[in-house]
Amino acid sequence: MPGPVPTVYQPRGTVLYDAVFLGGRREAQGAGGRKVLVLITDGVDQGSRLHIEDALRAAQKADAVVYSIDYSDPGAYGGRGFGLGMGGAGESALQRMSEPTGGQVFRVDPQAPARRGVP
């Protein structure tokens, strides 16, 4: 049986829900107390075998707070963006995983100039 991580022989795209599920399960096996899962993604799942509810349940069982950094680059989608991230389907999924765990979603604007140092 193939493993949970896509390979060149079994590509599945972004398996976000599977990754959160596995992160939650792994953390549940570790030390007690609160944990944090940090996601840096556009929030669009393309190929997970599990559902968003499975991912959320695993994070909650692990007592993990999910913080999501929503980085959506419309250029990565042929300039069209398809409504992903930035208020689209990706951001909605990130909110569904972050908010019930006590976390939140931070949106990155790829058009904003990079800042160096601390203001």
Phi and psi in degrees as a GROMACS rama.xvg file:
@    title "Ramachandran Plot"
@    xaxis  label "Phi"
@    yaxis  label "Psi"
@TYPE xy
-67.6012  152.928  PRO-2
-74.0337  177.126  GLY-3
-76.9646  -15.5683  PRO-4
-94.6646  128.228  VAL-5
-61.5746  145.495  PRO-6
-125.917  175.772  THR-7
-61.0464  -26.8284  VAL-8
-87.0948  -17.1627  TYR-9
-138.864  64.4422  GLN-10
-69.99  140.526  PRO-11
-136.05  3.21908  ARG-12
84.744  -152.507  GLY-13
-83.9551  114.741  THR-14
-101.118  63.5951  VAL-15
-61.218  -49.1759  LEU-16
-65.1734  -39.8269  TYR-17
-61.8221  -41.0049  ASP-18
-64.8975  -43.9265  ALA-19
-65.3692  -41.0306  VAL-20
-59.716  -49.6707  PHE-21
-65.3621  -38.2668  LEU-22
-62.8996  -42.0705  GLY-23
-65.3127  -43.6946  GLY-24
-63.7248  -42.0967  ARG-25
-65.1557  -42.9608  ARG-26
-67.2017  -32.76  GLU-27
-64.7469  -25.5876  ALA-28
-83.7463  -13.1548  GLN-29
-87.6916  -154.242  GLY-30
-66.2929  158.781  ALA-31
-73.571  178.064  GLY-32
92.8709  176.347  GLY-33
-69.7779  146.29  ARG-34
-126.538  168.19  LYS-35
-131.704  132.4  VAL-36
-111.557  125.875  LEU-37
-110.977  122.226  VAL-38
-108.415  128.309  LEU-39
-117.272  106.386  ILE-40
-166.089  168.508  THR-41
-86.8113  -4.22859  ASP-42
82.8452  2.84533  GLY-43
-96.9096  118.623  VAL-44
-89.9847  132.519  ASP-45
-136.322  73.7989  GLN-46
132.02  3.09027  GLY-47
-62.4955  146.308  SER-48
-84.3775  -22.0187  ARG-49
-100.868  168.428  LEU-50
-101.89  164.619  HIS-51
-57.7989  -35.2117  ILE-52
-64.0491  -36.2965  GLU-53
-64.9548  -42.2489  ASP-54
-63.403  -47.2231  ALA-55
-62.1425  -44.4215  LEU-56
-60.6828  -41.7792  ARG-57
-65.683  -40.5586  ALA-58
-64.4908  -43.2112  ALA-59
-66.3676  -39.8979  GLN-60
-64.0728  -33.1233  LYS-61
-80.6831  -2.52998  ALA-62
58.1355  43.8333  ASP-63
-105.025  138.493  ALA-64
-92.5955  130.546  VAL-65
-102.59  117.422  VAL-66
-107.147  130.288  TYR-67
-115.877  132.034  SER-68
-106.81  105.821  ILE-69
-84.0252  101.363  ASP-70
-113.425  105.307  TYR-71
-116.784  123.727  SER-72
-113.113  103.249  ASP-73
-55.6575  -27.3603  PRO-74
-64.4576  -25.0189  GLY-75
-73.694  -13.3974  ALA-76
-111.509  35.1096  TYR-77
71.1829  24.0448  GLY-78
80.2553  -5.34737  GLY-79
-91.2495  -33.2696  ARG-80
78.0175  -30.1232  GLY-81
53.8  20.6483  PHE-82
72.3275  15.7764  GLY-83
-81.2793  149.626  LEU-84
56.088  -166.204  GLY-85
31.487  58.3749  MET-86
93.2712  -0.267911  GLY-87
-98.9659  -157.655  GLY-88
-60.6185  -37.0951  ALA-89
-64.2646  -44.5711  GLY-90
-65.6282  -37.8921  GLU-91
-60.5741  -44.2929  SER-92
-64.2075  -39.9806  ALA-93
-64.8947  -39.3572  LEU-94
-64.3495  -39.3542  GLN-95
-64.8769  -26.8792  ARG-96
-92.8206  -29.8016  MET-97
-85.3421  -53.3603  SER-98
-60.1632  -42.7301  GLU-99
-65.869  -17.2757  PRO-100
-94.4941  -1.90528  THR-101
93.6311  2.92196  GLY-102
-92.6621  -168.252  GLY-103
-154.382  172.777  GLN-104
-107.631  131.599  VAL-105
-111.35  127.762  PHE-106
-97.9584  131.863  ARG-107
-102.713  131.667  VAL-108
-96.0852  108.257  ASP-109
-65.4467  -14.2884  PRO-110
-85.8402  -16.3221  GLN-111
-71.4843  139.729  ALA-112
-66.6573  145.132  PRO-113
-69.5171  140.351  ALA-114
-109.128  139.777  ARG-115
-111.091  142.94  ARG-116
76.0385  -178.772  GLY-117
-102.138  131.563  VAL-118
